[in-house]
Structures are given as C-alpha cells and as structure tokens.
C-alpha cells in the first residue's frame, strides 16, 4: 500500500478520540475509519480494498494505541 495512504490512516487514528475508537465494535471501527479516510482522501477501488484489509488486520494495534492514550 502507498506510504502516503498509510501515513494518512495512522494520522487519522492518532487524531480520533480514544474513547470513540474503543466504543466501536470491529465492523464499526473499520467502517468509521474507511468513511473518515475517504471523505478526506478520495481513493480508487483497489486502494479502498487494500485499505479495508489493512485496517482489518490492524484492529488489535489500533485498539492498543487508543487504550494507551
């Protein structure tokens, strides 16, 4: 995946309220991150698919980061 997209995603995770991220179930977390990402940075279908799978794989890390703040 494009390094710029990765930086944008992790910046989005960093800016999000920890309590909000932790309150969402896995599907809600993926959906919210995807929606927020696409509003800020339109991407094509291939990138959308890659991002979706990447977020799914990183849910435990996203939750750990949110919990540590």
Predicted model as a PDB file, atoms N, CA, C, CB and O in Angstrom, pLDDT in the B-factor column:
MODEL        1                                                                  
ATOM      1  N   UNK A   1       0.842  -1.180   0.000  1.00 78.00           N  
ATOM      2  CA  UNK A   1       0.000   0.000   0.000  1.00 78.00           C  
ATOM      3  C   UNK A   1       0.890   1.248   0.000  1.00 78.00           C  
ATOM      4  CB  UNK A   1      -0.960  -0.004   1.225  1.00 78.00           C  
ATOM      5  O   UNK A   1       1.983   1.251   0.567  1.00 78.00           O  
ATOM      6  N   UNK A   2       0.412   2.268  -0.628  1.00 88.00           N  
ATOM      7  CA  UNK A   2       1.088   3.545  -0.772  1.00 88.00           C  
ATOM      8  C   UNK A   2       1.472   4.121   0.611  1.00 88.00           C  
ATOM      9  CB  UNK A   2       0.186   4.536  -1.542  1.00 88.00           C  
ATOM     10  O   UNK A   2       0.615   4.198   1.491  1.00 88.00           O  
ATOM     11  N   UNK A   3       2.728   4.521   0.818  1.00 93.00           N  
ATOM     12  CA  UNK A   3       3.148   5.079   2.110  1.00 93.00           C  
ATOM     13  C   UNK A   3       2.348   6.326   2.517  1.00 93.00           C  
ATOM     14  CB  UNK A   3       4.626   5.423   2.057  1.00 93.00           C  
ATOM     15  O   UNK A   3       2.092   6.544   3.701  1.00 93.00           O  
ATOM     16  N   UNK A   4       1.961   7.131   1.538  1.00 92.00           N  
ATOM     17  CA  UNK A   4       1.159   8.315   1.843  1.00 92.00           C  
ATOM     18  C   UNK A   4      -0.184   7.909   2.459  1.00 92.00           C  
ATOM     19  CB  UNK A   4       0.932   9.156   0.566  1.00 92.00           C  
ATOM     20  O   UNK A   4      -0.641   8.531   3.418  1.00 92.00           O  
ATOM     21  N   UNK A   5      -0.809   6.875   1.912  1.00 92.00           N  
ATOM     22  CA  UNK A   5      -2.086   6.402   2.449  1.00 92.00           C  
ATOM     23  C   UNK A   5      -1.915   5.848   3.861  1.00 92.00           C  
ATOM     24  CB  UNK A   5      -2.690   5.329   1.531  1.00 92.00           C  
ATOM     25  O   UNK A   5      -2.765   6.064   4.724  1.00 92.00           O  
ATOM     26  N   UNK A   6      -0.830   5.144   4.090  1.00 95.00           N  
ATOM     27  CA  UNK A   6      -0.556   4.624   5.429  1.00 95.00           C  
ATOM     28  C   UNK A   6      -0.381   5.762   6.438  1.00 95.00           C  
ATOM     29  CB  UNK A   6       0.698   3.738   5.410  1.00 95.00           C  
ATOM     30  O   UNK A   6      -0.939   5.713   7.534  1.00 95.00           O  
ATOM     31  N   UNK A   7       0.385   6.769   6.072  1.00 96.00           N  
ATOM     32  CA  UNK A   7       0.577   7.916   6.968  1.00 96.00           C  
ATOM     33  C   UNK A   7      -0.748   8.602   7.254  1.00 96.00           C  
ATOM     34  CB  UNK A   7       1.569   8.921   6.361  1.00 96.00           C  
ATOM     35  O   UNK A   7      -1.019   8.996   8.389  1.00 96.00           O  
ATOM     36  N   UNK A   8      -1.564   8.744   6.231  1.00 95.00           N  
ATOM     37  CA  UNK A   8      -2.866   9.391   6.397  1.00 95.00           C  
ATOM     38  C   UNK A   8      -3.749   8.579   7.344  1.00 95.00           C  
ATOM     39  CB  UNK A   8      -3.562   9.564   5.031  1.00 95.00           C  
ATOM     40  O   UNK A   8      -4.403   9.148   8.218  1.00 95.00           O  
ATOM     41  N   UNK A   9      -3.772   7.276   7.181  1.00 96.00           N  
ATOM     42  CA  UNK A   9      -4.584   6.426   8.048  1.00 96.00           C  
ATOM     43  C   UNK A   9      -4.133   6.537   9.496  1.00 96.00           C  
ATOM     44  CB  UNK A   9      -4.514   4.970   7.586  1.00 96.00           C  
ATOM     45  O   UNK A   9      -4.962   6.742  10.383  1.00 96.00           O  
ATOM     46  N   UNK A  10      -2.836   6.408   9.752  1.00 96.00           N  
ATOM     47  CA  UNK A  10      -2.361   6.438  11.130  1.00 96.00           C  
ATOM     48  C   UNK A  10      -2.496   7.824  11.736  1.00 96.00           C  
ATOM     49  CB  UNK A  10      -0.914   5.982  11.198  1.00 96.00           C  
ATOM     50  O   UNK A  10      -2.653   7.947  12.951  1.00 96.00           O  
ATOM     51  N   UNK A  11      -2.441   8.844  10.940  1.00 95.00           N  
ATOM     52  CA  UNK A  11      -2.713  10.196  11.426  1.00 95.00           C  
ATOM     53  C   UNK A  11      -4.183  10.322  11.850  1.00 95.00           C  
ATOM     54  CB  UNK A  11      -2.372  11.245  10.334  1.00 95.00           C  
ATOM     55  O   UNK A  11      -4.497  10.941  12.867  1.00 95.00           O  
ATOM     56  N   UNK A  12      -5.057   9.735  11.068  1.00 95.00           N  
ATOM     57  CA  UNK A  12      -6.484   9.720  11.388  1.00 95.00           C  
ATOM     58  C   UNK A  12      -6.723   8.977  12.704  1.00 95.00           C  
ATOM     59  CB  UNK A  12      -7.292   9.064  10.241  1.00 95.00           C  
ATOM     60  O   UNK A  12      -7.476   9.449  13.556  1.00 95.00           O  
ATOM     61  N   UNK A  13      -6.095   7.835  12.870  1.00 96.00           N  
ATOM     62  CA  UNK A  13      -6.229   7.070  14.115  1.00 96.00           C  
ATOM     63  C   UNK A  13      -5.721   7.896  15.290  1.00 96.00           C  
ATOM     64  CB  UNK A  13      -5.456   5.727  14.025  1.00 96.00           C  
ATOM     65  O   UNK A  13      -6.337   7.918  16.355  1.00 96.00           O  
ATOM     66  N   UNK A  14      -4.598   8.573  15.092  1.00 95.00           N  
ATOM     67  CA  UNK A  14      -3.999   9.378  16.161  1.00 95.00           C  
ATOM     68  C   UNK A  14      -4.887  10.557  16.569  1.00 95.00           C  
ATOM     69  CB  UNK A  14      -2.637   9.894  15.719  1.00 95.00           C  
ATOM     70  O   UNK A  14      -4.931  10.917  17.745  1.00 95.00           O  
ATOM     71  N   UNK A  15      -5.584  11.150  15.623  1.00 94.00           N  
ATOM     72  CA  UNK A  15      -6.433  12.312  15.901  1.00 94.00           C  
ATOM     73  C   UNK A  15      -7.794  11.936  16.487  1.00 94.00           C  
ATOM     74  CB  UNK A  15      -6.638  13.106  14.633  1.00 94.00           C  
ATOM     75  O   UNK A  15      -8.456  12.768  17.106  1.00 94.00           O  
ATOM     76  N   UNK A  16      -8.205  10.700  16.294  1.00 94.00           N  
ATOM     77  CA  UNK A  16      -9.523  10.266  16.751  1.00 94.00           C  
ATOM     78  C   UNK A  16      -9.561  10.168  18.278  1.00 94.00           C  
ATOM     79  CB  UNK A  16      -9.890   8.911  16.118  1.00 94.00           C  
ATOM     80  O   UNK A  16      -8.547   9.888  18.917  1.00 94.00           O  
ATOM     81  N   UNK A  17     -10.727  10.398  18.844  1.00 94.00           N  
ATOM     82  CA  UNK A  17     -10.886  10.259  20.291  1.00 94.00           C  
ATOM     83  C   UNK A  17     -10.757   8.792  20.670  1.00 94.00           C  
ATOM     84  CB  UNK A  17     -12.253  10.830  20.762  1.00 94.00           C  
ATOM     85  O   UNK A  17     -11.428   7.932  20.099  1.00 94.00           O  
ATOM     86  N   UNK A  18      -9.904   8.520  21.620  1.00 94.00           N  
ATOM     87  CA  UNK A  18      -9.668   7.144  22.057  1.00 94.00           C  
ATOM     88  C   UNK A  18     -10.951   6.462  22.503  1.00 94.00           C  
ATOM     89  CB  UNK A  18      -8.656   7.119  23.186  1.00 94.00           C  
ATOM     90  O   UNK A  18     -11.211   5.313  22.144  1.00 94.00           O  
ATOM     91  N   UNK A  19     -11.746   7.171  23.283  1.00 94.00           N  
ATOM     92  CA  UNK A  19     -12.976   6.558  23.809  1.00 94.00           C  
ATOM     93  C   UNK A  19     -13.916   6.163  22.675  1.00 94.00           C  
ATOM     94  CB  UNK A  19     -13.692   7.524  24.774  1.00 94.00           C  
ATOM     95  O   UNK A  19     -14.590   5.136  22.754  1.00 94.00           O  
ATOM     96  N   UNK A  20     -13.963   6.974  21.623  1.00 94.00           N  
ATOM     97  CA  UNK A  20     -14.825   6.653  20.486  1.00 94.00           C  
ATOM     98  C   UNK A  20     -14.338   5.388  19.777  1.00 94.00           C  
ATOM     99  CB  UNK A  20     -14.874   7.833  19.498  1.00 94.00           C  
ATOM    100  O   UNK A  20     -15.134   4.505  19.456  1.00 94.00           O  
ATOM    101  N   UNK A  21     -13.043   5.307  19.537  1.00 95.00           N  
ATOM    102  CA  UNK A  21     -12.484   4.135  18.868  1.00 95.00           C  
ATOM    103  C   UNK A  21     -12.728   2.869  19.676  1.00 95.00           C  
ATOM    104  CB  UNK A  21     -10.990   4.321  18.630  1.00 95.00           C  
ATOM    105  O   UNK A  21     -13.022   1.814  19.116  1.00 95.00           O  
ATOM    106  N   UNK A  22     -12.606   2.977  20.986  1.00 95.00           N  
ATOM    107  CA  UNK A  22     -12.770   1.809  21.849  1.00 95.00           C  
ATOM    108  C   UNK A  22     -14.228   1.392  21.996  1.00 95.00           C  
ATOM    109  CB  UNK A  22     -12.184   2.089  23.213  1.00 95.00           C  
ATOM    110  O   UNK A  22     -14.518   0.228  22.272  1.00 95.00           O  
ATOM    111  N   UNK A  23     -15.142   2.332  21.814  1.00 96.00           N  
ATOM    112  CA  UNK A  23     -16.572   2.012  21.935  1.00 96.00           C  
ATOM    113  C   UNK A  23     -17.129   1.284  20.712  1.00 96.00           C  
ATOM    114  CB  UNK A  23     -17.362   3.283  22.161  1.00 96.00           C  
ATOM    115  O   UNK A  23     -18.161   0.619  20.807  1.00 96.00           O  
ATOM    116  N   UNK A  24     -16.464   1.402  19.576  1.00 96.00           N  
ATOM    117  CA  UNK A  24     -16.948   0.766  18.348  1.00 96.00           C  
ATOM    118  C   UNK A  24     -16.607  -0.719  18.326  1.00 96.00           C  
ATOM    119  CB  UNK A  24     -16.352   1.458  17.117  1.00 96.00           C  
ATOM    120  O   UNK A  24     -15.548  -1.124  18.804  1.00 96.00           O  
ATOM    121  N   UNK A  25     -17.510  -1.533  17.767  1.00 97.00           N  
ATOM    122  CA  UNK A  25     -17.150  -2.927  17.538  1.00 97.00           C  
ATOM    123  C   UNK A  25     -16.232  -2.968  16.311  1.00 97.00           C  
ATOM    124  CB  UNK A  25     -18.434  -3.831  17.332  1.00 97.00           C  
ATOM    125  O   UNK A  25     -16.005  -1.942  15.670  1.00 97.00           O  
ATOM    126  N   UNK A  26     -15.712  -4.133  15.992  1.00 97.00           N  
ATOM    127  CA  UNK A  26     -14.736  -4.235  14.898  1.00 97.00           C  
ATOM    128  C   UNK A  26     -15.284  -3.712  13.574  1.00 97.00           C  
ATOM    129  CB  UNK A  26     -14.296  -5.678  14.727  1.00 97.00           C  
ATOM    130  O   UNK A  26     -14.616  -2.945  12.881  1.00 97.00           O  
ATOM    131  N   UNK A  27     -16.505  -4.129  13.223  1.00 97.00           N  
ATOM    132  CA  UNK A  27     -17.091  -3.663  11.961  1.00 97.00           C  
ATOM    133  C   UNK A  27     -17.312  -2.160  11.973  1.00 97.00           C  
ATOM    134  CB  UNK A  27     -18.412  -4.378  11.690  1.00 97.00           C  
ATOM    135  O   UNK A  27     -17.071  -1.489  10.970  1.00 97.00           O  
ATOM    136  N   UNK A  28     -17.765  -1.631  13.088  1.00 97.00           N  
ATOM    137  CA  UNK A  28     -17.987  -0.196  13.205  1.00 97.00           C  
ATOM    138  C   UNK A  28     -16.687   0.585  13.109  1.00 97.00           C  
ATOM    139  CB  UNK A  28     -18.683   0.120  14.510  1.00 97.00           C  
ATOM    140  O   UNK A  28     -16.641   1.659  12.510  1.00 97.00           O  
ATOM    141  N   UNK A  29     -15.637   0.043  13.701  1.00 97.00           N  
ATOM    142  CA  UNK A  29     -14.327   0.693  13.644  1.00 97.00           C  
ATOM    143  C   UNK A  29     -13.816   0.754  12.214  1.00 97.00           C  
ATOM    144  CB  UNK A  29     -13.320  -0.044  14.532  1.00 97.00           C  
ATOM    145  O   UNK A  29     -13.356   1.800  11.757  1.00 97.00           O  
ATOM    146  N   UNK A  30     -13.896  -0.354  11.518  1.00 97.00           N  
ATOM    147  CA  UNK A  30     -13.450  -0.386  10.113  1.00 97.00           C  
ATOM    148  C   UNK A  30     -14.281   0.581   9.286  1.00 97.00           C  
ATOM    149  CB  UNK A  30     -13.555  -1.824   9.526  1.00 97.00           C  
ATOM    150  O   UNK A  30     -13.735   1.363   8.507  1.00 97.00           O  
ATOM    151  N   UNK A  31     -15.594   0.533   9.448  1.00 97.00           N  
ATOM    152  CA  UNK A  31     -16.490   1.393   8.675  1.00 97.00           C  
ATOM    153  C   UNK A  31     -16.211   2.875   8.953  1.00 97.00           C  
ATOM    154  CB  UNK A  31     -17.959   1.060   8.999  1.00 97.00           C  
ATOM    155  O   UNK A  31     -16.152   3.681   8.024  1.00 97.00           O  
ATOM    156  N   UNK A  32     -16.038   3.234  10.233  1.00 97.00           N  
ATOM    157  CA  UNK A  32     -15.791   4.634  10.585  1.00 97.00           C  
ATOM    158  C   UNK A  32     -14.461   5.114   9.998  1.00 97.00           C  
ATOM    159  CB  UNK A  32     -15.792   4.812  12.120  1.00 97.00           C  
ATOM    160  O   UNK A  32     -14.390   6.196   9.415  1.00 97.00           O  
ATOM    161  N   UNK A  33     -13.409   4.306  10.155  1.00 96.00           N  
ATOM    162  CA  UNK A  33     -12.111   4.699   9.603  1.00 96.00           C  
ATOM    163  C   UNK A  33     -12.158   4.820   8.086  1.00 96.00           C  
ATOM    164  CB  UNK A  33     -11.039   3.693  10.007  1.00 96.00           C  
ATOM    165  O   UNK A  33     -11.602   5.760   7.518  1.00 96.00           O  
ATOM    166  N   UNK A  34     -12.818   3.877   7.433  1.00 96.00           N  
ATOM    167  CA  UNK A  34     -12.938   3.941   5.973  1.00 96.00           C  
ATOM    168  C   UNK A  34     -13.690   5.201   5.558  1.00 96.00           C  
ATOM    169  CB  UNK A  34     -13.655   2.686   5.428  1.00 96.00           C  
ATOM    170  O   UNK A  34     -13.246   5.922   4.664  1.00 96.00           O  
ATOM    171  N   UNK A  35     -14.814   5.468   6.193  1.00 95.00           N  
ATOM    172  CA  UNK A  35     -15.623   6.647   5.843  1.00 95.00           C  
ATOM    173  C   UNK A  35     -14.840   7.929   6.048  1.00 95.00           C  
ATOM    174  CB  UNK A  35     -16.908   6.686   6.675  1.00 95.00           C  
ATOM    175  O   UNK A  35     -14.817   8.795   5.174  1.00 95.00           O  
ATOM    176  N   UNK A  36     -14.194   8.054   7.211  1.00 94.00           N  
ATOM    177  CA  UNK A  36     -13.409   9.266   7.503  1.00 94.00           C  
ATOM    178  C   UNK A  36     -12.253   9.420   6.516  1.00 94.00           C  
ATOM    179  CB  UNK A  36     -12.865   9.222   8.949  1.00 94.00           C  
ATOM    180  O   UNK A  36     -11.966  10.524   6.051  1.00 94.00           O  
ATOM    181  N   UNK A  37     -11.606   8.325   6.207  1.00 93.00           N  
ATOM    182  CA  UNK A  37     -10.474   8.364   5.296  1.00 93.00           C  
ATOM    183  C   UNK A  37     -10.922   8.833   3.920  1.00 93.00           C  
ATOM    184  CB  UNK A  37      -9.807   6.986   5.203  1.00 93.00           C  
ATOM    185  O   UNK A  37     -10.313   9.728   3.334  1.00 93.00           O  
ATOM    186  N   UNK A  38     -11.985   8.229   3.407  1.00 92.00           N  
ATOM    187  CA  UNK A  38     -12.439   8.525   2.041  1.00 92.00           C  
ATOM    188  C   UNK A  38     -12.964   9.952   1.909  1.00 92.00           C  
ATOM    189  CB  UNK A  38     -13.525   7.539   1.623  1.00 92.00           C  
ATOM    190  O   UNK A  38     -12.821  10.571   0.855  1.00 92.00           O  
ATOM    191  N   UNK A  39     -13.570  10.474   2.968  1.00 93.00           N  
ATOM    192  CA  UNK A  39     -14.030  11.873   2.935  1.00 93.00           C  
ATOM    193  C   UNK A  39     -12.833  12.810   2.798  1.00 93.00           C  
ATOM    194  CB  UNK A  39     -14.844  12.220   4.217  1.00 93.00           C  
ATOM    195  O   UNK A  39     -12.892  13.796   2.065  1.00 93.00           O  
ATOM    196  N   UNK A  40     -11.756  12.500   3.502  1.00 90.00           N  
ATOM    197  CA  UNK A  40     -10.575  13.368   3.498  1.00 90.00           C  
ATOM    198  C   UNK A  40      -9.652  13.117   2.312  1.00 90.00           C  
ATOM    199  CB  UNK A  40      -9.803  13.183   4.778  1.00 90.00           C  
ATOM    200  O   UNK A  40      -8.963  14.023   1.845  1.00 90.00           O  
ATOM    201  N   UNK A  41      -9.646  11.874   1.832  1.00 86.00           N  
ATOM    202  CA  UNK A  41      -8.715  11.487   0.761  1.00 86.00           C  
ATOM    203  C   UNK A  41      -9.396  10.491  -0.176  1.00 86.00           C  
ATOM    204  CB  UNK A  41      -7.408  10.873   1.353  1.00 86.00           C  
ATOM    205  O   UNK A  41      -9.326   9.283   0.054  1.00 86.00           O  
ATOM    206  N   UNK A  42     -10.053  10.981  -1.226  1.00 89.00           N  
ATOM    207  CA  UNK A  42     -10.699  10.050  -2.162  1.00 89.00           C  
ATOM    208  C   UNK A  42      -9.670   9.079  -2.754  1.00 89.00           C  
ATOM    209  CB  UNK A  42     -11.415  10.829  -3.297  1.00 89.00           C  
ATOM    210  O   UNK A  42      -8.568   9.473  -3.135  1.00 89.00           O  
ATOM    211  N   UNK A  43     -10.061   7.806  -2.819  1.00 92.00           N  
ATOM    212  CA  UNK A  43      -9.170   6.771  -3.347  1.00 92.00           C  
ATOM    213  C   UNK A  43      -9.954   5.873  -4.302  1.00 92.00           C  
ATOM    214  CB  UNK A  43      -8.541   5.931  -2.191  1.00 92.00           C  
ATOM    215  O   UNK A  43     -11.183   5.828  -4.275  1.00 92.00           O  
ATOM    216  N   UNK A  44      -9.212   5.167  -5.140  1.00 94.00           N  
ATOM    217  CA  UNK A  44      -9.864   4.287  -6.117  1.00 94.00           C  
ATOM    218  C   UNK A  44     -10.271   2.961  -5.462  1.00 94.00           C  
ATOM    219  CB  UNK A  44      -8.922   4.023  -7.321  1.00 94.00           C  
ATOM    220  O   UNK A  44      -9.965   2.725  -4.293  1.00 94.00           O  
ATOM    221  N   UNK A  45     -10.946   2.117  -6.199  1.00 95.00           N  
ATOM    222  CA  UNK A  45     -11.482   0.863  -5.644  1.00 95.00           C  
ATOM    223  C   UNK A  45     -10.389  -0.079  -5.166  1.00 95.00           C  
ATOM    224  CB  UNK A  45     -12.331   0.157  -6.680  1.00 95.00           C  
ATOM    225  O   UNK A  45     -10.535  -0.710  -4.119  1.00 95.00           O  
ATOM    226  N   UNK A  46      -9.309  -0.183  -5.907  1.00 95.00           N  
ATOM    227  CA  UNK A  46      -8.211  -1.066  -5.495  1.00 95.00           C  
ATOM    228  C   UNK A  46      -7.613  -0.599  -4.171  1.00 95.00           C  
ATOM    229  CB  UNK A  46      -7.117  -1.118  -6.584  1.00 95.00           C  
ATOM    230  O   UNK A  46      -7.338  -1.411  -3.288  1.00 95.00           O  
ATOM    231  N   UNK A  47      -7.413   0.708  -4.035  1.00 94.00           N  
ATOM    232  CA  UNK A  47      -6.888   1.257  -2.786  1.00 94.00           C  
ATOM    233  C   UNK A  47      -7.890   1.081  -1.649  1.00 94.00           C  
ATOM    234  CB  UNK A  47      -6.541   2.740  -2.958  1.00 94.00           C  
ATOM    235  O   UNK A  47      -7.501   0.833  -0.508  1.00 94.00           O  
ATOM    236  N   UNK A  48      -9.180   1.211  -1.962  1.00 95.00           N  
ATOM    237  CA  UNK A  48     -10.227   1.006  -0.955  1.00 95.00           C  
ATOM    238  C   UNK A  48     -10.162  -0.422  -0.424  1.00 95.00           C  
ATOM    239  CB  UNK A  48     -11.631   1.300  -1.549  1.00 95.00           C  
ATOM    240  O   UNK A  48     -10.233  -0.636   0.787  1.00 95.00           O  
ATOM    241  N   UNK A  49     -10.030  -1.387  -1.306  1.00 96.00           N  
ATOM    242  CA  UNK A  49      -9.938  -2.791  -0.899  1.00 96.00           C  
ATOM    243  C   UNK A  49      -8.689  -3.038  -0.051  1.00 96.00           C  
ATOM    244  CB  UNK A  49      -9.926  -3.705  -2.136  1.00 96.00           C  
ATOM    245  O   UNK A  49      -8.750  -3.719   0.973  1.00 96.00           O  
ATOM    246  N   UNK A  50      -7.568  -2.485  -0.480  1.00 96.00           N  
ATOM    247  CA  UNK A  50      -6.324  -2.647   0.268  1.00 96.00           C  
ATOM    248  C   UNK A  50      -6.442  -2.033   1.657  1.00 96.00           C  
ATOM    249  CB  UNK A  50      -5.156  -2.013  -0.491  1.00 96.00           C  
ATOM    250  O   UNK A  50      -6.024  -2.633   2.648  1.00 96.00           O  
ATOM    251  N   UNK A  51      -7.006  -0.850   1.719  1.00 95.00           N  
ATOM    252  CA  UNK A  51      -7.156  -0.154   2.996  1.00 95.00           C  
ATOM    253  C   UNK A  51      -8.077  -0.930   3.933  1.00 95.00           C  
ATOM    254  CB  UNK A  51      -7.702   1.263   2.774  1.00 95.00           C  
ATOM    255  O   UNK A  51      -7.796  -1.055   5.125  1.00 95.00           O  
ATOM    256  N   UNK A  52      -9.166  -1.445   3.394  1.00 97.00           N  
ATOM    257  CA  UNK A  52     -10.107  -2.213   4.202  1.00 97.00           C  
ATOM    258  C   UNK A  52      -9.409  -3.428   4.828  1.00 97.00           C  
ATOM    259  CB  UNK A  52     -11.310  -2.664   3.345  1.00 97.00           C  
ATOM    260  O   UNK A  52      -9.558  -3.680   6.024  1.00 97.00           O  
ATOM    261  N   UNK A  53      -8.667  -4.161   4.040  1.00 97.00           N  
ATOM    262  CA  UNK A  53      -7.963  -5.346   4.546  1.00 97.00           C  
ATOM    263  C   UNK A  53      -6.867  -4.956   5.539  1.00 97.00           C  
ATOM    264  CB  UNK A  53      -7.356  -6.146   3.380  1.00 97.00           C  
ATOM    265  O   UNK A  53      -6.644  -5.654   6.528  1.00 97.00           O  
ATOM    266  N   UNK A  54      -6.196  -3.858   5.276  1.00 97.00           N  
ATOM    267  CA  UNK A  54      -5.138  -3.397   6.171  1.00 97.00           C  
ATOM    268  C   UNK A  54      -5.723  -3.015   7.529  1.00 97.00           C  
ATOM    269  CB  UNK A  54      -4.388  -2.198   5.552  1.00 97.00           C  
ATOM    270  O   UNK A  54      -5.193  -3.412   8.567  1.00 97.00           O  
ATOM    271  N   UNK A  55      -6.814  -2.246   7.526  1.00 97.00           N  
ATOM    272  CA  UNK A  55      -7.452  -1.852   8.783  1.00 97.00           C  
ATOM    273  C   UNK A  55      -7.899  -3.084   9.555  1.00 97.00           C  
ATOM    274  CB  UNK A  55      -8.653  -0.922   8.520  1.00 97.00           C  
ATOM    275  O   UNK A  55      -7.677  -3.181  10.762  1.00 97.00           O  
ATOM    276  N   UNK A  56      -8.531  -4.032   8.854  1.00 98.00           N  
ATOM    277  CA  UNK A  56      -8.984  -5.280   9.497  1.00 98.00           C  
ATOM    278  C   UNK A  56      -7.816  -5.972  10.207  1.00 98.00           C  
ATOM    279  CB  UNK A  56      -9.614  -6.239   8.447  1.00 98.00           C  
ATOM    280  O   UNK A  56      -7.955  -6.446  11.335  1.00 98.00           O  
ATOM    281  N   UNK A  57      -6.680  -6.020   9.538  1.00 98.00           N  
ATOM    282  CA  UNK A  57      -5.518  -6.701  10.102  1.00 98.00           C  
ATOM    283  C   UNK A  57      -4.915  -5.944  11.285  1.00 98.00           C  
ATOM    284  CB  UNK A  57      -4.467  -6.894   9.031  1.00 98.00           C  
ATOM    285  O   UNK A  57      -4.254  -6.541  12.136  1.00 98.00           O  
ATOM    286  N   UNK A  58      -5.140  -4.644  11.337  1.00 97.00           N  
ATOM    287  CA  UNK A  58      -4.514  -3.804  12.363  1.00 97.00           C  
ATOM    288  C   UNK A  58      -5.466  -3.418  13.498  1.00 97.00           C  
ATOM    289  CB  UNK A  58      -3.968  -2.552  11.726  1.00 97.00           C  
ATOM    290  O   UNK A  58      -5.109  -2.585  14.331  1.00 97.00           O  
ATOM    291  N   UNK A  59      -6.651  -3.993  13.551  1.00 97.00           N  
ATOM    292  CA  UNK A  59      -7.609  -3.657  14.616  1.00 97.00           C  
ATOM    293  C   UNK A  59      -6.994  -3.808  16.007  1.00 97.00           C  
ATOM    294  CB  UNK A  59      -8.852  -4.543  14.506  1.00 97.00           C  
ATOM    295  O   UNK A  59      -7.141  -2.897  16.822  1.00 97.00           O  
ATOM    296  N   UNK A  60      -6.310  -4.915  16.319  1.00 97.00           N  
ATOM    297  CA  UNK A  60      -5.721  -5.006  17.668  1.00 97.00           C  
ATOM    298  C   UNK A  60      -4.730  -3.868  17.963  1.00 97.00           C  
ATOM    299  CB  UNK A  60      -5.013  -6.350  17.831  1.00 97.00           C  
ATOM    300  O   UNK A  60      -4.712  -3.333  19.072  1.00 97.00           O  
ATOM    301  N   UNK A  61      -3.919  -3.507  16.984  1.00 97.00           N  
ATOM    302  CA  UNK A  61      -2.959  -2.417  17.173  1.00 97.00           C  
ATOM    303  C   UNK A  61      -3.682  -1.088  17.356  1.00 97.00           C  
ATOM    304  CB  UNK A  61      -1.994  -2.334  15.979  1.00 97.00           C  
ATOM    305  O   UNK A  61      -3.304  -0.301  18.223  1.00 97.00           O  
ATOM    306  N   UNK A  62      -4.697  -0.828  16.571  1.00 97.00           N  
ATOM    307  CA  UNK A  62      -5.477   0.405  16.686  1.00 97.00           C  
ATOM    308  C   UNK A  62      -6.084   0.498  18.086  1.00 97.00           C  
ATOM    309  CB  UNK A  62      -6.593   0.460  15.600  1.00 97.00           C  
ATOM    310  O   UNK A  62      -6.032   1.553  18.718  1.00 97.00           O  
ATOM    311  N   UNK A  63      -6.652  -0.596  18.566  1.00 97.00           N  
ATOM    312  CA  UNK A  63      -7.246  -0.611  19.910  1.00 97.00           C  
ATOM    313  C   UNK A  63      -6.184  -0.428  20.994  1.00 97.00           C  
ATOM    314  CB  UNK A  63      -8.004  -1.926  20.141  1.00 97.00           C  
ATOM    315  O   UNK A  63      -6.415   0.286  21.970  1.00 97.00           O  
ATOM    316  N   UNK A  64      -5.031  -1.061  20.833  1.00 96.00           N  
ATOM    317  CA  UNK A  64      -3.930  -0.885  21.804  1.00 96.00           C  
ATOM    318  C   UNK A  64      -3.473   0.558  21.862  1.00 96.00           C  
ATOM    319  CB  UNK A  64      -2.743  -1.785  21.446  1.00 96.00           C  
ATOM    320  O   UNK A  64      -3.251   1.097  22.946  1.00 96.00           O  
ATOM    321  N   UNK A  65      -3.331   1.188  20.707  1.00 95.00           N  
ATOM    322  CA  UNK A  65      -2.912   2.589  20.669  1.00 95.00           C  
ATOM    323  C   UNK A  65      -3.957   3.486  21.324  1.00 95.00           C  
ATOM    324  CB  UNK A  65      -2.663   3.037  19.221  1.00 95.00           C  
ATOM    325  O   UNK A  65      -3.608   4.394  22.078  1.00 95.00           O  
ATOM    326  N   UNK A  66      -5.215   3.242  21.047  1.00 94.00           N  
ATOM    327  CA  UNK A  66      -6.286   4.046  21.629  1.00 94.00           C  
ATOM    328  C   UNK A  66      -6.315   3.859  23.147  1.00 94.00           C  
ATOM    329  CB  UNK A  66      -7.652   3.668  21.008  1.00 94.00           C  
ATOM    330  O   UNK A  66      -6.516   4.822  23.888  1.00 94.00           O  
ATOM    331  N   UNK A  67      -6.119   2.645  23.600  1.00 94.00           N  
ATOM    332  CA  UNK A  67      -6.151   2.362  25.029  1.00 94.00           C  
ATOM    333  C   UNK A  67      -4.977   2.989  25.759  1.00 94.00           C  
ATOM    334  CB  UNK A  67      -6.161   0.873  25.265  1.00 94.00           C  
ATOM    335  O   UNK A  67      -5.106   3.376  26.921  1.00 94.00           O  
ATOM    336  N   UNK A  68      -3.850   3.091  25.103  1.00 93.00           N  
ATOM    337  CA  UNK A  68      -2.651   3.634  25.748  1.00 93.00           C  
ATOM    338  C   UNK A  68      -2.668   5.161  25.869  1.00 93.00           C  
ATOM    339  CB  UNK A  68      -1.424   3.208  24.977  1.00 93.00           C  
ATOM    340  O   UNK A  68      -1.831   5.738  26.562  1.00 93.00           O  
ATOM    341  N   UNK A  69      -3.616   5.809  25.200  1.00 85.00           N  
ATOM    342  CA  UNK A  69      -3.674   7.277  25.292  1.00 85.00           C  
ATOM    343  C   UNK A  69      -4.527   7.726  26.441  1.00 85.00           C  
ATOM    344  CB  UNK A  69      -4.206   7.874  24.009  1.00 85.00           C  
ATOM    345  O   UNK A  69      -4.683   8.927  26.662  1.00 85.00           O  
TER     346      UNK A  69                                                      
ENDMDL                                                                          
END                                                                             
